[in-house]
Amino acid sequence: MMKMQSGTTGKTSGDGELELRPGGMVVQKRTDQSSNVPRVIRVRVKYGSVHHEISINSQSSFGELKKKLSGVLGVHHQDMKIIYKDKERDSKMFLDLSGVKDRSKLVLKDDPISQEKRLLELRKISLHDKSTRAISDITFQVQKLAGQLSAFDTVIGKGGKVEEKNLENLMDMLMNQLVKLDSISGDGDFKLKKKIQGERLQKYVEALDLLKIKNSTQPQPQMQPKPQTQPPYKKQDLLTFDEQVPRKPTAPSSSPSVIITTRWETFDSHSTSAATAQTVQPVQPNHKWELFN
């Protein structure tokens, strides 16, 4: 068996010479002997009725050429197909190995099949992200509801009683999460996650049903009377001492009443002394006094 060495060439039927690359791959030999050195070439690409001239490395792939054209035309590179010498070229093929040289002409066309595949893939990724967020939200809500269920279980287990309204509200929230879980669509791991969350919710619903039955059989708690506190008095409710204790009638005084008049009399000093002299008379003694020597 003949061994091929690097740099050796061989003829093929109509395909040109072959060469062995350092990696062990047998490829068609480049026609340009100086093409081993990468160089920039300019290719003319026709898209519709417009021609575009693109500068690119001679050893680039057609996929890299599509990305350059995508920046110029605004078309996604996966939605393109390039025709060179009446043959569609794969994105993984290299320009120099396909015979593309400087000033070569290529034709760019839209690829509706590739575009449809890309849109389907984007839709799949979008549904995947949406389902992931929905599962995460349901998991978080279920954890919160599980905390409420545990609190009710503790109260009822200690002989307490929970209002029936609170238990009904918790049941409604658990059922809402079940409805949301059923509306999530997905394949693979999502089915497993959906199944796990569904079983978890169903377990909580059954536990809540048992708590409702146990809560209904609990005795009603006795209401202790609240101590009566004297309401604070308002300012207008306060009475003065005079208003609270009625006044007693006072007894009439035995002394004669004094009449005060406003008529004033003036007296002369001489007339006053004369009147006093006339009114004062000496008093004669009525007893006989005995004299002792």
Secondary structure, DSSP 8 states (H G I E B T S, - for coil): -----TT--B--TTT--EEE-TTS-EEE--SSGGGGS--EEEEEEEETTEEEEEEEETT-BHHHHHHHHHHHH---GGGEEEESSSSEE-TTSBTTTTT--TT-EEEEEE-HHHHHHHHHHHHHHHHHHHHHHHHHHHHHHHHHHHHHHHHHHHHHHTT----HHHHHHHHHHHHHHHHHHHT----THHHHHHHHHHHHHHHHHHHHHHHHHHHHTS----------------GGG---HHHHS--------SS-------------HHHHHHHHHHH-------S------
